[in-house]
Amino acid sequence: MTTVVNIQNLSHSYLPTRKQSEPRQALKNVSLQINEAEIFCLLGPNGSGKSTLFKILSTLITPSIGSVNILNYDLATQSDDVRRQIGVVFQHPSLDIKLTARENLLHQGHLYGLRGAKLSNRISEMLSRVGLTERTNDLIEHLSGGNQRRVELAKGLLHHPQLMILDEPSTGIDPGARHDFMNYLKELRDKNGITILLTTHILEEADACDRIAILDNGILVTLGTPQELKHEIGGDVITLTSTNPVKLSEEIKTRFGYSSTIIDNVVHFERSNGGEFIPELVHAFPNLIESVTLKKPSLEDVFIHKTGHRFWN
Ligand code: ADP
């Protein structure tokens, strides 16, 4: 397996500003590797450090501590080489809405020194790849949010990058368009062997990626395929409401040995074959339990399990 991105012991602090007197540590000793032709997701709630890591990888800011190697180039000393190898899609739209899709790509091509028939063919190829051949000469302002995102993707791909990095690519688009967009990313992975790194705070989007790194408060809390992460927390998730959640949590620990987390007065814990265990549980604490739910773990349960708090605060 070829490593495309190798991040070692990366930390980053923002310097104090007029509004904020203390330096703010946005990333704390993060190490991870991203493999060739995988869709890798950085998942975390707001403020977890995703954009900071995105900015470091796209060479916009220099990390305070640690090393990053992209396609065998060292980010600290070879950032020009890194830039030639990566395509970037920013969270905020970068298209000129008063120009057509084709005109936007023409300008981008010129920035990378592409011209003439070569550029023209490349633009047609990229717009076709993102399913927008018919809209080539439409003004960007006449395209839907989802189609505008696809033009952004075509723009990022114009110079044949081996690694695409996208910051919150689904911001502002509806679930249907998000699903389509993910399919285009999968095609790039499967047909062209392109490695894709995206940041998101949308759990469903992360679930569709090959591997996920979960960030919380600048710390890498866990990393794996969606299935591995869910499997790791063990079987089923049982949630209980109670007149006295603290007491119930303590009693479950004493009687059955399970540690639980209390979030918004609801007791959460995991165990295998939860369905078989529920009658025993209800029988053990008939006066403490008000309601019981049982479900397969979701990525939100993984997050709760790893951090002890909710994804959305
Ligand atoms: P996310 O993308 O997951 O929302 P960010 O990387 O934007 O997270 O932010 C991580 C932390 O760094 C937050 O506490 C945020 O307030 C802080 N931060 C981000 N950008 C700056 C900045 N330019 N100056 C100071 N602090 C910042």
Boltz pocket constraint, residues with backbone or C-beta under 6 A from the ligand:
constraints:
  - pocket:
      binder: B
      contacts: [[A, 14], [A, 15], [A, 24], [A, 25], [A, 26], [A, 44], [A, 45], [A, 46], [A, 47], [A, 48], [A, 49], [A, 50], [A, 51], [A, 52], [A, 53]]
      max_distance: 6.0
